[in-house]
Amino acid sequence: MAKTSPIPVPTVHEVPDNPWHNAQLQFDNAAHLLNLEPGLAAVLREVKREFTVRFPVKMDDGSLRVFEGYRVQHNVTRGPAKGGIRFHPNVSLDEVKALSMWMTWKCALVNIPFGGAKGGVIVDPANLSHHELERLTRRFASEISILIGPESDIPAPDVNTNGEVMAWIMDTVSMEKGYSIPAVVTGKPLDIGGSEGRPSATGRGVTIVALAACRKLGMDPKSTRVAVQGFGNVGSVSAQLMHEAGFTICGLSDVYGAIFNPEGLDMDEVMAFQREHRTITGFPKATALSNEELLEADVDILVPAALENQITGANAGRIRARLVIEGANGPTTPEADAILESKGVTVVPDILANAGGVTVSYFEWVQDLQSLFWEEGEINKRLEKIMERAFTQMVLQSEEHHCSWRLGAYLVAVKRVADATAVRGIYP
Ligand code: NAD
């Protein structure tokens, strides 16, 4: 009989930086440590529903273009599916699956009654006119309307989408039903049922955990230098609020490049420059760096707030920050995680660090359902309480199991979803 060669087991090094593989690997580590029953682990390591749509959009010149988009629900055991919609040329089904799984753990970690979902369309919105963007958004909303709704699945903004895009989605679903359904999306403008504090919520959450992590690690914000990668909703607000909290913001980047000033950047001046030029590159009181150089800059805290797979096996060894706070989803690959841990770099994982956004989205949904709106002070106070509680629970788990904060956060989150599944039982 021919001898069968052993099945090659990929080492972490050989696993490509596919976000879905990375998400499953992170889950597997937690499932293993929790000693999760294999059947239950098999359920939780896959997505529940993945929906692909291809749809035509009439362009301004009269031509038709077909776009591809996705809505994926990873898990809905603890409540309706929740997660943003991304417009980006590199969107893929695997990316959306990973983002949906991370949403499940994020909602469970901060203990809000949502499951995880995500959506995306393969498109570069910079190449569309405003009218084309509106038609694309409305048609995509219509295509996924069989899934979304206040009780089933609630989208929100993500990369290259914003309050206006959410308003178009809310209007499209409402027009199809014949009445207004504000709670179908979060991150809407205030005029149609949005929440105070939502636009700044993710950056505020990043700042809350940055302060908590500094207290835990004995770092004084007043003598702590920060670099932030990405200057969109998450990055710009994180930089501003961390600056207000006393940190020195030395480095910033956007898709066009990076700026650095070891003495610190004046955030008001940077914001004014960005408003005028639509980019931070070219800001006069700083040195220009490449995006790669920014990640390796001489700072104490690095906040990746752009896209996944930014800190990888290729550059993790050169990261000089002692604390990484993941404003983006999935910015650090498992291979990089291992390298950072061996260098003594602490990582505040995405499922905690950027959970401020979904937490205030939850507040927005609750307010919409009650038609009763809260003041910003109340929202920020509740957000702080939830973020600090989750931070404490994460640290407790990591200390109990002598593991990273990421694994500690996963232990809290995965156990909550596993327990909920066990209590509900398996249908039928
Ligand atoms: P955004 O579209 O508002 O901003 C993205 C920013 O990243 C832009 O400034 C862009 O220029 C920059 N960028 C893109 N590629 C880059 C690169 N290679 N190097 C440096 N900068 C680059 O998106 P956002 O809403 O701020 O989302 C950023 C990240 O945060 C994503 O991972 C998203 O999933 C995550 N996130 C967003 C929210 C939210 O409330 N918007 C909540 C949780 C997590």
Boltz pocket constraint, residues with backbone or C-beta under 6 A from the ligand:
constraints:
  - pocket:
      binder: B
      contacts: [[A, 157], [A, 158], [A, 159], [A, 160], [A, 161], [A, 198], [A, 202], [A, 229], [A, 230], [A, 231], [A, 232], [A, 233], [A, 234], [A, 235], [A, 253], [A, 254], [A, 255], [A, 256], [A, 257], [A, 291], [A, 305], [A, 306], [A, 307], [A, 308], [A, 327], [A, 328], [A, 329], [A, 330], [A, 354], [A, 355], [A, 357], [A, 358]]
      max_distance: 6.0
